[in-house]
Structures are given as structure tokens and as C-alpha cells.
């Protein structure tokens, strides 16, 4: 993953722990929230574009357009 030129972008992101109030860990990636529902987190194997710098994003776009 390319290194961010401005790490302030990461610090602006609100973590899931601040938004999802949970009562227990059920499994490594599953938590039970205070309302009795379950939330599971998983990672998809793809390119993340939300926190990448503009230059890398533009390069990806150019490569996709040339296919």
C-alpha cells in the first residue's frame, strides 16, 4: 500500500470503536452491540482509494482507461 504523504488524513477518520458501542467480542471479527445485534468486520482484497494520494489515484485511473 502506498505511503500517505499527509498522515493527517488518517487522524481525521473516526474509528469504528467510537461509533459502534459493543458489549462483547463473539469472535475475532464479530462483536455484539448494545442493542443485541451482531456486527462483523472483514477486509476485501482490493485497492483502497479513499485515503490514497491524488497522484496514485490518477495513475490507477489512467491504467484502467487504457485497458
C-alpha distances in whole Angstrom, upper triangle without the diagonal:
4,6,9,12,14,14,17,15,14,18,19,18,20,20,21,24,25,26,27,30,30,33,32,29,30,27,24,22,25,27,31,31,35,36,36,33,30,26,24,20,18,14,14,12,11,8,9,11,12,11,9,11,14,14,10,12,15,14,13,16,18,17,18,21,22,22
4,6,9,12,12,15,14,13,17,18,18,21,21,23,25,26,27,28,31,32,35,34,31,33,30,27,25,28,30,33,34,37,38,38,36,33,29,27,23,21,17,17,15,13,10,10,11,12,10,7,8,11,11,8,10,13,12,12,15,17,16,18,21,22,22
4,6,9,9,12,12,11,14,16,16,20,20,22,24,25,26,28,31,31,34,34,31,33,31,27,26,29,30,33,33,36,38,38,36,33,29,27,23,22,19,19,18,16,13,12,12,13,10,8,9,12,12,10,13,15,15,15,18,20,20,21,24,25,26
4,5,6,9,8,9,12,13,14,17,18,21,23,23,24,26,29,31,34,33,31,33,31,28,26,29,30,33,32,35,37,38,35,33,29,27,24,22,20,20,19,17,14,12,11,11,8,6,6,10,11,10,12,15,15,16,18,20,20,22,24,26,27
4,6,9,9,11,13,14,16,19,20,23,26,25,27,29,32,33,37,36,34,37,35,31,30,32,33,36,35,38,40,41,38,36,32,31,27,26,23,24,23,21,17,15,14,14,10,9,7,10,11,11,13,15,16,17,19,21,22,23,25,27,28
4,5,6,8,10,11,13,16,18,21,23,23,24,27,29,31,34,35,33,35,34,31,29,31,32,34,33,35,37,39,36,34,31,30,26,26,23,24,24,22,18,16,15,13,10,10,8,11,13,14,15,17,18,19,21,23,24,25,27,29,30
4,5,6,7,9,11,14,15,18,20,20,21,24,26,28,31,31,30,32,31,28,26,28,29,31,30,32,34,36,34,32,28,27,24,23,21,22,22,21,18,15,15,13,10,10,10,14,16,15,17,19,20,21,23,25,26,27,29,31,32
4,5,5,6,9,12,14,18,19,18,20,23,25,27,30,31,30,33,31,28,27,29,28,31,29,31,33,35,33,31,28,27,24,24,23,24,24,23,20,17,16,13,10,12,12,15,17,18,18,21,22,23,24,27,28,28,30,33,34
4,5,5,7,11,13,16,18,17,18,21,24,26,29,30,28,31,30,27,25,27,27,29,28,30,31,33,31,29,25,25,22,22,20,21,22,20,17,14,12,10,7,9,10,13,15,15,15,18,20,20,21,24,25,25,27,30,31
4,5,5,9,10,13,15,15,16,18,21,23,26,26,25,28,26,23,21,24,23,26,25,27,29,30,28,26,23,22,19,19,17,19,20,19,16,13,13,10,8,10,12,15,18,17,17,20,22,21,23,26,26,26,29,31,32
4,5,8,9,13,14,13,15,18,20,22,25,26,25,28,27,24,23,24,24,26,25,26,28,30,28,27,24,23,20,21,20,22,23,22,20,17,17,14,11,14,15,18,21,20,20,23,25,25,26,29,30,30,32,34,35
4,6,9,13,14,13,14,17,20,22,26,27,26,29,28,26,24,25,24,26,24,26,27,29,28,26,23,23,20,22,21,22,24,22,20,17,16,12,11,14,15,17,20,20,20,23,25,24,25,28,29,29,31,34,35
4,6,9,12,11,11,14,17,19,23,24,23,25,25,22,20,21,21,23,21,23,25,26,24,23,19,19,17,18,17,19,21,20,18,14,14,11,10,13,15,18,21,20,19,22,24,23,24,28,28,28,30,33,33
4,7,8,7,8,11,13,16,19,21,20,23,23,21,18,19,18,20,18,19,21,23,21,20,17,18,16,17,17,20,22,21,20,17,17,14,13,17,19,21,24,24,22,26,28,26,27,31,31,31,33,36,36
4,5,6,7,9,11,13,17,17,17,19,19,17,15,16,15,17,15,17,20,21,19,18,15,15,13,15,15,18,20,20,20,17,18,15,14,18,20,23,26,24,23,27,29,27,28,32,32,31,34,36,36
4,5,5,6,9,10,14,15,14,16,16,15,12,13,11,13,12,14,16,17,15,14,11,11,10,13,14,17,20,20,20,17,19,16,16,20,23,25,28,26,25,29,30,28,29,33,33,31,34,37,36
4,5,5,7,8,11,12,12,15,16,14,13,13,11,12,11,13,15,16,15,14,12,13,12,15,16,20,22,23,24,21,22,20,19,23,25,28,31,29,28,32,33,31,33,36,36,35,38,40,40
4,6,7,10,13,15,15,19,19,18,16,16,14,15,12,13,16,18,17,16,14,16,15,18,19,22,25,25,25,22,23,20,19,23,25,28,31,30,29,32,34,32,33,37,37,36,38,41,41
4,6,9,13,15,16,18,19,18,16,15,13,13,11,12,14,16,14,14,12,14,14,17,18,21,24,24,24,21,22,19,19,23,26,28,31,30,28,32,33,31,32,36,36,35,37,40,40
4,6,10,12,12,15,16,16,13,12,9,10,7,9,11,12,11,11,9,11,12,15,17,20,24,24,25,22,24,21,21,25,28,30,33,31,30,33,35,33,34,37,37,36,38,41,40
4,7,10,11,14,16,16,15,13,9,9,6,6,9,11,11,11,10,13,14,18,20,23,27,28,28,26,27,24,25,28,31,34,37,35,33,37,39,36,37,41,41,39,42,45,44
4,6,8,10,13,14,12,10,6,6,4,5,9,9,9,9,9,12,13,17,20,23,26,28,29,26,28,26,26,30,33,35,38,36,35,38,40,37,38,42,42,40,43,46,45
4,7,9,13,14,14,11,7,6,5,6,9,9,10,10,11,14,16,19,22,26,29,31,32,30,32,30,30,33,36,39,41,39,38,42,43,41,42,45,45,43,46,49,48
4,6,9,11,11,9,6,5,7,9,12,10,11,10,11,12,14,17,21,24,27,29,31,29,32,30,30,33,36,39,41,39,38,42,42,40,41,45,44,43,46,48,47
4,6,7,8,6,4,6,9,12,14,12,12,10,10,10,12,15,18,21,24,26,28,27,29,28,28,31,34,37,39,36,36,39,40,37,39,43,41,40,43,45,44
4,7,8,5,5,7,10,13,15,12,11,9,10,10,12,14,18,21,24,27,29,28,30,29,30,32,36,39,41,38,37,41,41,38,40,43,42,40,43,45,44
4,5,5,7,10,13,16,18,15,14,11,10,9,10,12,15,18,21,24,26,25,29,28,28,30,34,37,38,35,35,38,38,36,38,41,39,38,41,43,41
4,6,8,12,14,18,20,18,16,13,11,9,9,10,13,16,18,21,24,23,26,25,25,27,31,34,35,32,32,36,36,33,35,38,37,35,39,41,39
4,7,10,13,16,18,16,14,10,8,6,5,7,10,13,16,19,21,20,23,22,23,25,29,31,33,30,29,33,33,30,32,35,34,33,36,38,36
4,7,10,13,14,12,10,7,6,4,7,9,13,16,19,21,24,22,25,24,25,27,31,34,36,33,32,35,36,33,34,38,37,35,38,40,39
4,6,10,11,10,9,6,5,7,9,12,16,19,22,24,26,24,27,25,26,29,32,35,37,34,33,37,38,35,36,40,39,37,40,43,41
4,7,8,6,6,4,6,9,12,15,19,22,25,27,29,27,29,28,28,31,35,37,40,37,36,40,40,38,39,42,42,40,43,45,44
4,6,6,6,6,7,11,13,17,20,23,26,28,29,27,29,27,27,31,34,36,39,37,35,39,40,38,39,42,42,40,43,45,44
4,6,7,9,11,14,17,20,24,26,30,31,33,30,32,29,30,34,37,39,42,40,38,42,43,41,42,45,45,43,46,49,47
4,6,9,11,15,17,21,24,27,30,32,33,31,32,30,31,35,38,40,43,41,39,42,44,41,42,45,45,43,45,48,47
4,7,10,13,17,20,23,26,30,31,33,31,33,31,32,35,39,41,44,41,40,43,44,41,42,46,45,43,46,48,47
4,7,10,14,17,20,22,26,28,30,28,30,28,29,33,36,38,41,38,36,40,41,38,39,42,42,39,42,45,43
4,7,10,13,17,19,23,25,27,25,28,26,27,30,34,36,38,36,34,38,39,36,36,40,39,37,40,42,41
4,7,10,14,16,20,21,23,22,24,22,23,26,30,32,35,32,30,34,35,32,33,37,36,34,37,39,38
4,7,10,13,16,18,21,19,22,21,22,25,28,31,33,30,29,32,33,30,31,34,33,31,34,37,35
4,7,10,13,15,17,16,19,18,19,21,25,27,29,26,25,29,29,26,28,31,30,29,32,34,32
4,7,10,12,15,14,17,17,18,20,24,26,27,24,23,27,27,24,26,29,27,26,29,31,29
4,7,9,11,11,14,15,15,17,21,23,24,21,20,24,23,20,22,26,24,23,26,28,26
4,6,9,9,13,14,15,16,20,22,23,19,18,22,21,18,20,23,21,19,23,25,23
4,7,9,13,15,16,16,19,21,21,18,17,20,19,16,18,21,19,17,21,22,21
4,6,9,12,13,13,16,17,18,14,13,16,16,12,14,17,15,14,18,19,18
4,6,9,10,9,13,14,14,11,10,13,12,9,12,15,13,13,16,18,17
4,6,7,7,11,12,14,11,9,13,13,11,13,16,16,15,18,20,20
4,6,5,8,9,11,9,7,10,11,9,11,14,14,14,16,19,19
4,6,9,10,13,11,9,13,15,13,14,17,18,17,19,22,23
4,7,9,12,11,10,13,15,14,15,18,19,19,21,24,24
4,7,8,7,7,10,11,11,13,15,16,16,19,21,22
4,6,6,6,9,10,11,13,15,16,17,19,21,22
4,6,5,6,9,10,10,12,14,15,16,19,21
4,5,5,6,9,10,11,13,14,16,17,19
4,5,5,6,9,10,11,12,14,16,17
4,5,5,6,9,10,11,12,15,16
4,5,5,6,9,10,11,12,15
4,5,5,6,9,10,11,13
4,6,5,6,9,10,11
4,5,5,6,9,10
4,5,5,6,9
4,5,5,7
4,5,6
4,6
4
